[in-house]
Structure formats: structure tokens, C-alpha cells
Amino acid sequence: MVIDGKPSLMLSGEVHYFRLSRADWASRLDALVAAGCDAVATYIPWLVHELPDGSIDLEGRTSPYRDLVGFLEVAASRGLSVIARPGPFVMAELKNEGLPFSVYTPGVASVGWDGVPAPTRDVDYLSADYLESVKRWYGAVMPLLASRLAPAGGPVVAVQLDNEVGMLSWVTNTPDLSDAAVEDFAAWSGRRWSVDAVRSPSPGALELHHELSVFQRERYARYFAFLRAEAESHGVTGVPFLINLHGTGEGRGRTYPIGISQLFQSYSGQPGMTSGSDHYLGDLTVENVADLYVMNAFMAAVHSDDQPLTSLEFEAGLGDYGEDLSRQVPPSALELKTRLCVAQGNRLLNYYLFAGGHNPPLDVPVGDGNDRIAFTGERHGFTAPVGPEGQLNPSYPVLASTLAELRSFGDVLADSDEEYDDVVLGFVPDHYLTEYCHPGDDVRREQVADLERFRGMGLRDVLARSLLLAGFSFPAMNLQSDFSTSRVLCLASAPTLAADVQRRLADFVHDGGRLLLTGALPTQAPDGTPCTVLADALSLSPGALANGSPHYFPSVRAEPWTTATAEVRVGVLQPLNPRGAVEVFASDVSTKSPVGVEVHAGDGRALVLTCDYPAHLPFWTTLLARLGAAPRHTHTATSPGIVLTSTTTPAGTRLLHALNVSPIDQSVVISQHGTPLFEGAAVDLPARSGRILPL
């Protein structure tokens, strides 16, 4: 992020002016500054600013809750930059996700499988009537923002386009199948399917499901191109456009790459645009620390070199969103997640929600039980660091102390990139095209279930978690584009993998590459047709998956050189039948079939492990060492939970980032390439804490 020619680390907090009285703006923004933030972000809800007669008030003429102009002026008076988020969709627990009721004319609301209306207030993003309404909204809000952009001396430094596009259709399994969308798909696909075949596909329609998801990805890209063109036509230029990605759930990031998969075509390679994470992981522990690490790595894998990582909704507060005390996130989680994201090169963090407020009434009651702008009740953001009435909760001082430390390294962190070990994690965006499954298609449901359990971080998440907790720092690489790397390529594969990706992997190994493949050796393409390009290149014949059950306990024994000392129970395994010379390093205890083999193919090598071997860190470190990769940084901790990585600037200023996500106090000696750092002095890392140490 370059501001006035200088790399900058932007630390922001979300404050909703439309949920606060004018008299409270100053105190909330002063608290933001005191916490160490230099920017404020806010949604600008169309629902709030449009009046019943269709006119739009952005200056507070009709209500102080609509005084966007006044809020921007107060922010500027505090020296705060502004990240504007004008929708059209904003979500934020608002009715209609922030759209005014007037938008929902016939043909705008989304229709899904079997012609059933969407259960949410989703729309056909490319409906002509919807786009005309968007033009009217952007025609009002964008000129105002343009007049207050940073290049013109104003506070607005970035503009977010829409919000969490595709999220509603994913979480409800409702692809947009309106008349216009189905006609669009028919033209896009060469009219290979009838309307009925698209809306109500016959069982086993894997090809249609895949193409429909790819089509929706392309459609979202057209929608964002429209929004950007409209914004620019009203003078919004010279500041970045941002796209907010969705996908975390139940405190995990396993599904987060769905948002990347849906939207990367909209921003990848687009100048002056980048994506931002939207994550709600709760606490950060040994269970999910790799989730956040991989989320950032997968985001970067589809970015161009000039597209920095950002986080547009960085979870802040204590997590009691339902106000039922069913969840409480320790304040230390905020510190740990901040440290990890900054170490991975995030240049903008927006703490969401920083300050709570109140939901004002709608202008015209609709009889929905509360007649307010949001469905959360009168008070909103009761778990935020600054509560609805301005009270500070325990997450506020943790945020302030964390940002104070970051500021002390600010100029360095703003221009630092993470350093990596000799390992890269493979990312297959199409492995996350699982948002749609016709309710009557059991074949598609089985395919989705297999993709969900095998992809990305590996069965039981063991691959990525083991890499990170064993000390490896690693990027990710998009395998759906042509790639080249000298690093060991690690891939958690599923039985489904497209032929072109399999061919790239086969060529990679034959050309001298090193591959660690875990999970399943692919046997079919996304359309369900048999595809064993990779298996054939490795001279392996994969068998059928053997799944554990309450009465069957598949078990594996690995060779001693892997550090294995006993057989282990696994949840699933896939027997391998080698057709050439291989070294077997793991076998099914019951059938003696290989499930782990080392293959020499062409000029390269592959370790193929087709089971969910447990997270025995020495085992995984040994496999990587077999392929010639070792972590630069090691430590003497006796309990898992230490994460180490380093960053460097173009001038060579290096920092070591050390996190202890475990509940155990640890004092460790850290080594680099086997040589103890800091003259061998122990580094104290209390439970759930972190440090930045100059190298």
C-alpha cells in the first residue's frame, strides 16, 4: 500500500456512523486513534440513505443517521483516512443485506433450483432492472466520494465494491437460475442444456454442476467490472478498489477458499484492485492456526505481484454475537491473529466491528417484528472493543498494546515480505467449486463430500497443520495456471482433479520437480469421467477408497526411517498398485497394500501418501527431508504450538515473528539453519503470546 510514494501499513477499525448519534462520532473516533489506528472504515448502506420517495440523502438533511458528509469531516479532523464501503450489498446484519426495498422489482430477486425463489434477499446481479437501480445509487454516492478522495486532499483512501458477492447463493445452495441467468448460461455453454435440464438436472449431472459454477464465477467478474466502471465514471480514480472475500464458518477456515474460488477471476491481475479477507475464526489455537495461514497463502496465490494482502473484516471483540453467552473469544486471539497476518504481509487490517451502536427505525414500518434497519434488535455490536454505549471491553487494551508494538516496526512491516522455506502448498480453486448441489443428485453430493474432506489442507487438515507447526514457512501456488517452482510442491489432493492440472503435476515431476502428494491419487475429472493422467505418469494404479466405520478401523504401518514407531489408525486409505520400481514406506496393516510410496519419474521424485496419517510432526518433517526440504527456523519446545516465520525488506532488514498459540508457557532456544540465534539465549513465549525480534 503506497501513500504519497511511501509504503504504508494501514490499521483501521470499522465504525458505523449510521448506528451512532452525531454527538458520539468524536468519542468513537478518538478511541480509534487512541487504540493506534490511522484509518476508519464504514459501510455506506443504500437502505439507510434512500428515502421512501426514492431520493437519496447523504448529508443528513432528513436524519442525522444519514449524515455521511459530516462523518467524513469528523474523521478528517482526527487525521483518519477513510475506507468507504458503499455496497450495493453491505450485509452488516441489515435488512435486505443493505438494499432498499424498492430494488426488489419483478425479475430482480434470485431464483434457484427447480424454479424455487431464493430463501434470502439475494438478487440476479446482472438483472437489467437491478443494474439500473445500482446506477442510480452509484450516481449519488460515488461523486460524493470522488470529491473527497485522498488524491484530491480528502480522507478517502480506498473504496470497496459490493460485499461478499456469492456468499448468499453458496450458504443456501441456490445458484442464480433466473430466466435471464439461465439464458445467459445457455449462450455461454453453447446451448448444450435445456432450461429444465439446468434448473432441475437429472441425477449424476456432474458436468453441468461444474460448468454452472465456472459460469457463475465468470458472471461475478462481469458484475464487478460493471461496478468499477460505474465508480470510475463518477470520478473515483487514484485509490484502490477492494473486494471482500467470505467463507469462514464455525471457527474454521476450511471453507474460506470457496470465496476465493468464486471471486478470484474478478480481481486477479486487475490493476488498482485487490482482495481482502473476511474472517471469523474466534480463538487462534493449534487447531485453526494453519487455517488462517493457508487462507492468506491461498489469497496471495491468485494475486499479482502488486496486489497486497488485506483484511477487510478482521474479527475484533469477544465473540458473543448472539448475546447468549454461548461463545467467548479470549482477547489474546486478537493479538495472535494480528501478528500472524502482518507476518504474512497483510498491509491493511480493518478491525470489525470496532465500535457498536444502535439500529434506528425504518422510515416506513414493514411489520417484520422490529421495523428497524437491522435484524439484531435495537443495540448492535455489543461484543465490539467499544460497546454500543461507548464502554470499553477487555479486547480494547489488547488491541491498543498490539498496535503499539506494530507501530514501532511500522515502516519496516509496511515494506516487508515473508521469507519461505523450500516448500510450497498447491492450491486448486476448482476443488472449492462445491457451493451448488441439486437436492436430488446423490452422485454430486458424494463428489462434494469427497472434495470437502480431501482438499486444501489435507484430510483432517493434517498436511498444512503439520507443515506450519513443524516450523515451515510456505507460500501457495495456483495449480490451475502454468507454474514453475524449485520448491517441494505439497498437495492435498482429492479423487477429483482436472486433466490439465494432473498434466501440469506430471510434467512438473518428470521435469525434475519434487512432489509430496497426500490424500488420494486422482481418478476422475470434475465431470465424472475417469482421469488417471497423474497416476499413469507415476506408474501407479490407485484402488478404491477404504473408509473407517464403527466396525472397521483401517490402520497403517510406516517404515522406521519415517520416525514411525507403531502402526496408526487412519480414517481413510487408498491402496496403491505400483506398476514399476518404487520404495514402499507405508502399508495397510490388514491387506499389506502400499499406501505410501516413493516414485522416481523422469528427472523428478514424488512421495505419495494416500491416507490421513496423524500429525506426528517428526514424521512429516522426515518426509520433507527425504525430498530435500527443511525448515530454516527450529526451536526446542517440547509441546506443539510454536509458529515461526521471518520477513525482510528490500534493504535487507529482517524480523523474526514468533507465536505461541498453545495454552502452555514455553521458553525456547530458536535456531536458524541449525545455529542458535541470540547467542543461544532462551526466548520466553508465554501461553498465547507472540514476539517480533530483529534479526
N, C-alpha and C positions, 0 to 999 in steps of 0.2 A: 504494500500500500504506500504509494508515493504522494506526499502532500507538500506542495511548494518545492518540489525537487528533492525532498528528504524522505528516506524510508521511515515509516511510522508504524508503531504498534497502537492500534485503536482499541480502547477499553470503554465499553458502553453499557448502559443499563436501560431497560425498557420502562418508560413512564407514559401512561395513557392520560393525556390531558382531558379527554372526553369522559373520564371517570373521576375527575377531580374538580373542585371549585377553583376559580381563578386565584383565590386567596391562598390556596395550598400549593400552587405551582412552585413558587420560590423556595419553600421549605423542602419540597421533594428534590428539586434540582440542586439545592445546596447540599443535601445529604448525599446526592450522587457525586458531586465534586469532592466532598469530604471523604468518600469511600475510595477515591483515586481514579474515577472515571473522567474521561475527557470528551465523551460523546453521550448523547441521549438518543434512543430510538423510540419511535412510536408508530403504531398503526394509525391510519387516517381512514376511518370507516365511512364508506359511502352511505350506509344505513343511517348513520348519525347525521350526516351533513345534508342529505336530501330531505326537503320539506314535503308535506302532503300534496302541494300543488306542482311538484316536480322541479322547483327551483332548488338551487344549491347555495347554502350559507357556509362560508369558510372563515368569516370574520366575526362571528358571534353576534350578528345583528338580532337574531331571534332567540338565542340561548347562549349563555356563557360556555356551555359544554361544546359549542361549535367554533370556538374562537381559536382556530388553528394559527392564524396570523399572530395573535397575542402570545401564544405559547412559543412560537418560533422566536419572537422578540425576547421573551424572558430567557430562553435557552441561550441566545446570542449574548445577552447581557452577562451571563455567567461564564462566558468563554467556551461554551459547549458546542461541539459540532453536532449535527443532526443527521440521523439515518431515517429517511422518510419511507414509510411502508403503506402506500395508498391503495393496495389491492389491485383489482376489484375485490377478490376474496381476501379476507383478513383472518377468518376464523375467530380466535380470541374469545371463544365461548359466546359469541354474539349470535343473535337470531339470524337465520339465513346465511350464516357464516360471514355476515357483514354486508350482504347485498340488500338493497331496499326491496320492499315487497313489490314495487312497481315493475321490477325486472322480469317477473315471472309471468310473461305473456304466453299464449299457446305456442308450443314448439320450442320453447327455451328449456324447460325442465327436462332432465335426462331420463331416458327410458332404457331399461336393461334387458336381461334375458327374458324370452317369451313375451316381450312387449310390456312387461310389468314396470310401472313407474319406479324410479329410484326411491329408496326409503329415506334419503337425505334431501337437502335442498341443493343438490348438485345441478349443474346445467350442462347443456351441449356447448362447450367452449367456443365452437366455431359457428354456432347458430347466427344467422344474419341479424335477427332481432336482438340477440344478446350483444353482438359486436356493435350494433348501432347504439345501444344503451351505454356500453363501455366508452364509446367515442364521446358521448355527452359528459360522462363523469370525468374522463381524462381531459376533456376540453375545458373543464372548470378547475381541476386541481393541478394539472401539470403546468399551466402558465404561472400559477402562484409559486410553485416550487422552483420553476426556472428563474424567476426573478430573485430568488433567494439562494441560488447555488453558490458554492464556495468560489468558483472562478469569477463570479460577479461580486464578491465581497460578502456573501451571505453565509449562513451556518450549515446549509445542506451539503453534505459531502458524499452521499450515496442515496440511490433510490432502488427500493425493492419492487420487482414486478410480480404482482399477484402473490399467492401464498399457498404452499403445499399443494400445488397442482397435481391432480391424480390421486390424492390421498383418499378422498371420499369414495371414489369408484373402487379402489383397492380394498378398503376395510369392509365394504359392503358387497364385494364380489359383483359389482354392477358396471360392466363396460358400457360406454355410451353407445346405445344402439337406436337412437332416434332415427326417423326417416332420413333426415339429411346425412347423418353419420353413416348409416348403412349404405346409402347411395355413394357416399364418398369412398367407403371401403370397397364397394363393388368396382368402382373405377380404378382404385389403387391396385387391386388384386387381379385385374384383368377379367372381372365378372365371372369368376370361377364358381361362385356360390350364389344361390338364390337368397332372397330376403329371409325366407323361412329357415333356410339352412344356416344362416348366420345367427338369427335370433334364437332358434331352437335346434341346435345342432344334434345330429344323431350321435349315439354313444361311440366313443373311440375317435372323435374328430380332433386328433392331436394337431394336425397341420393347421386346421382352422384356428384353434386356440392360439397357436404360436404366431401365426400371421396377424391375428387380431391384436395381439399385444404389441407386436412390432409396429403395426399401423397406428395404434394409439400413441406410441412414443413419437412417431413422426408428426402426428396431429398436434401434440402438445408443443412441438418445436414450431409449428406454424403459428400457434396461438401466441407464444412468446415473441415471435418475430413481429406479429401484429402489434402487441403491446409496446414493444420497443420503438417501432416506427411511429406509433401514435405519440409516445412520450417525446421523442426527438422532434416530431413535427411541431411541438409546442415549446421547443427551446431547451429541453432537458438534455444537455450535452456536457462533456467535460468532467463528469463524475461517473463512478462505476454504477452499472446496473447489477443487482443482486437477485439470485434465485434461491428460495428457501426450500431445503430438502427435508422430507418427513421420513418416518419409518421405525423409530424405536417403539418398544412395547413391553410392558411388564418388567421394566428394569433391565431389559436386554437390548442389544443392538443387532441381533441376528437378522431381523427383517429390514434393518435400515437400508441395505443396498437396493431394496425394491425401489425406493425413491430415486436413488442414483440411476438405476436401470430405466425407470420411466422418463427421466428428465435430462440425462446427460447429453442427448442429441440437441437439446435446446440451448446449451451454453458452451459445450466443449468446442474450443477453438474460436469462440466468438470474442472479438476484441472489446475491451472495456466492460467485460462481464465476468462474473464468477459465481460460484455456488457457495452456500452456507449451510452448515449443519443445524439441525433442529432436534436436540436430544434430551430425553427424559430417562436417564438411567438410574436415578435415585443415588444410592451409595456406590462407591467405587471400591471393589474388592477383588480378590483373586478370581472370583467367578466371572466378572464382567470387565476387568481392566483391558483384556485383549479386545473386547467388543469396541471400546472407544478407540483403541489404537488402530484397529482394522478399519473402522468407519473413516477415520481421517486418511488412512492409506488408500482405501478404495476411492475416496473423493479425489485425491491427488492423481490417481491413476488415469483419470479421464480429463484432467486439467491440462491445458497448455502450460509451457514454462512460465508465462507471465500471468497466470491465474492463481492467486494466492488462496490458501485455505482460510475460511472464515467460519464463525459460528453465530448464526442469527437468532437462535433461541437456545441459549446456554442456561440450563436449568439452575435457578437460584432458589434460595429459601429452604424450607423444612419439609416440603412434600405432602402436606396434609390437604390435598386438593379437594377431597370430598367433605372436609370439615367433620370427619367422623373418627379421627384419631386411629385410622386403620393403617397409617403409614407415617413414619417419621424418619427423615433423612438427616444423618448427623452433619453438622456444619463442616466438618473436616472434608466431606465429599466435595464440596465446592472448591476447596484448595487443591485437592488431588487432581480433579478433572481439569482445573485451570492449568496446573503445572504440566500435565501431560499434553494438552492441546498446544500450549505455547512451545513446548519442546519439539512438537511435530510441525511447527511452522505456521500455526494459525496467526494471522495478522490482525484479525478483528474478532473480538469476543463481545457479544451482546447478552448481558445477564437478564434472563427472562423468568419471572416478572420481577423487576427491581422494587417497584412501589405499587401497592394495592390502591383501591379506590372504591367508588360506588357506581352502580349502574343506574343511570337516570331513566325515567319513564319514556315510553314511546309517545310520539305526538298524538297518534290515533290508537286507542286501545284496540287490540285484536282478540281479546278474550282467551288468551292462551295460559292463564293461570297467574301470571305476574305482570304482564303488559310492560315489561322493561326491555331495554335493548339487548339484554343477555339472559341466558337461562340459569345463571349461577345464583340468582337472588339479588338482594339489594347491595350487599357487600361483595367485593371481588378482590382476589389476590390476598387472601388472609394468611397465606403461608410465605409471602414475599419478605425479603430482608427489611423492608419498610412496609408496615401494615396499612390497612385502609385508613386508619385514623392517624397515621404518622408514627406509630410506635415501632421501635427497632427490635427485631428478634435476634437470637444468638447467631444467626448466619451473617449479620451485618459486620460485626467486628472481625470475623474470619475473612470476609471479603476484603475489608479495608487493609488488613495486615498482609494478605496475599498480594494485593495490587501494589502495596508499598514496596514489597520486595521486587516485583516485576518492574516497577518504575526505576528501581536502582540499576537495573540491567536494560532499561528500555531501548536505548539507542543500539545496543548490541542485538537484542532479541528481534528488533524490527527488521534486521538485515541478516538474520542467521538462518541457515538451513540445517536440517537434521543430517547427521552422518550415519551411514549404514554399514552393516556387515555384509559378508559375501553371500547374502540370501535375499531373494525377492519372492513375494507371495503372488500367485496368479489370481486374477480377477476375471470372471466370465459374466458380464452383465446379463446375458440371456439366461443364466442359471436363476435369475431373480424375476423372470417373466412368469410369475406364478400368481399374479393378482386376480386372474379370472379362471373360473372353472364352472361350466354349466352344471346345475344341480343334478342333472340326470346322467352325467358322464362319469362312471366309476373308473374308466381307464385313465381319463385325465386326472381324476382325483388321486389315483395311485402314483401317476407321474409326478404330480405336485408334491405329494408326501415324500417321495424319494429325493426330489431336489431339495426340499426343506431340510432333510436330515443330513445330507451329504455335503452340501455346497459350502464354499467360502472359508469358514474357519475349521472345517473338518467335523467328522462325527463326534458328537458330544463336545465340539469346539476344541478338541484336544490339540490339533496341529498349531493353530495360532496362539493358543494359551501357552503351550509348551515352548514355542519359539521365544515369546516375549519374556516369560518367567525364567527361561534358561539364559537370558542375557542378550539375546539377539535384537538388534535394531534393523528394521527392514522396510523397504517400500513395497508397493504393489504394482502390478503391471496388467494392463488390459490385454487379454489374450485374443480378443476379437479384432484387434488391429495387428498389422505386421509388427513384430517385435524382434529385438536383438538384445541379449544380455550375456555378460560373462559370469554373472552370479548363479548360484544354485537356485533353480526355479522350484518352488514348493507349491503344489496344487492339491487342494482337497476337492476331488472330482466326484461327480455323480454318475450313475449309469447312463444318463442322457448328456451328450455333448456333441455339438455340431461337427460335421465332417471337416469344415475348413479350420476349426480350432484344433481338432485332432491332427490334421495335416501339419499345422504350424508346430505343434508339440513334437510330432515325429521328426520333422525336419530339424527342429532345434537339437534333439538328441543326436541324430545322425551327423549333424554338422559339428559335433564336439561339445554340445551342451550337457549340463548335469541336472537331472530331474529327480525330485522326490515327490512321488505321487501317492497319496493316501486316499482311503475311502473305497472307491470302486473303479475298476478299469472300465471305461465307457463301452457300451454295447449297442446303443441306439442313438439316432439323430432326434432332434426335437419333434419331428413329425411321426416318430414311432418306427421308422424303418430301420432295419439292422444297420449298424455302422461300427466297424471294428478297425478303423484306419490306424489308430494308435496301437491297439493290441497287436495288430499284424506287424507293424513296424518294430515292435519289441519282441516279436516271435512268441507271444503269449496267447493262450486261449482261456478267456475268463469263463468261469462257471456261474451257476445261479446263486443268488444271494441266499445265505442261510441265516435266518433271524432267530434270536433268542426268544424264549417264551417261558411261561411259568413252569414248564416241564422239560425245557431243553436249554442247556447252558453252554453255548459254544465257547471253547477255550483254545488258547493259542500258547505255544511254547516257542520262544525265540532262542537263538544261538547265544552262547556265553559272551561272544565278542560284542554283542549289543548291550552288555551290562545286565541282561535279564538273569534273574536268579531263580525264577519259578514260573510255572505256567500261570496265565492270567485269563480270567473270564472276560469275554467281549460281548457286545450286544448284537453284532452282525459281522459276518465274514463272507468273502467271495473266494472260493478255491481257484487256483491258477494252474493251468496245464502248460508248462514250458515246452516249446517246440524246438528249442535249441539249447546251447550250453548256458546255464545260469548258476548262480550260487544262491541256494535257499537259506534264508536267515530267520524265517518264522513259518510255523506249520500249524495246521488244525490238529489238536491233540487227538481227536476222535478218528478222523479219516486219514491223517498224515499228509493231507494235501497241502501244498505250499500256499501260504498267504502273504509271504514276504520274500521277494527275490531281488537279486542284483543282476541287472542285464547290461551287457556291453552291446551297443548297437551302433554301427557305423563308427564314427570317431568319438562317440559320447557314451555316457553311462546313465542308468536310471535305477533308483531304488523304488520298488513298487510294493506298497504295504496295503493290502485290501482287507482291513479290519479296523475296528475302533480300539486300537491299543491304548492303554491308560496313559495318563500324563506323568509318566516316570521321566523326570527331566534328564537324568543321565542317559537314558535310552535314546531320547530324541537328539540330545547333543552328540551322541556317538554316531547316529545315522548321518547327521550333517557333517561330522568329522570324516566319515567314510567318503563323503563326496568333496571333501577339501574345504569345508567352511567351519569357522569357529568364531565365537563372539569376541569382539575386541575387549570388552569390559567384563570382568568376572568379579565375584565377591565371595566372602567367607560365611555368608549367612547359612544357618542350619535349618531355617524354616523358609518355605516359599513365600513370595510376596514382594520381593525387591525388583524394581524395574529400573534399568539404567539405559540412558542414551546420551548422546552428545550433539552439540550444534557448533557450527562455525560460521564466521562471517567471511566475505571475500578477502578481507585483510588478514584473516587467519586467527581472529580472536575466538577461542574455543571455550565452551562451557560444558560441564558435566551436569546432567539432570538425574537426580536420584530420588526415587519414590519408594515408600514402604506402604503398600496397600493392605498389608496384613494387620491383624489385631494384636501383634506381638512386637514389643520393643526389640530393636535389633541394633547391634554395634558391629560394623563390618569393615574389613580391610578390602579396599577396591583396587583391582589391578587392571592395567592396560597392556594388552599383548603379553601378559604374564609378569609384568613388572609392577610391584606395588606403587600406587600413587601416594602423594602426600607423605613421602618418606616412611610409608608403612603405618602411619597413624590410623587408628580406627575412626570411622565416620559414624557418629551416633545418628540413627534414624528411628526415633520413637514411633510407636504404632501409629499408622495413618498420618504420616507426615512426609515432607519432601524437602530437598535442599537443592540449590543451584550453586555449583562450586566452580570457580575459574580454573581452567587448565592452561 
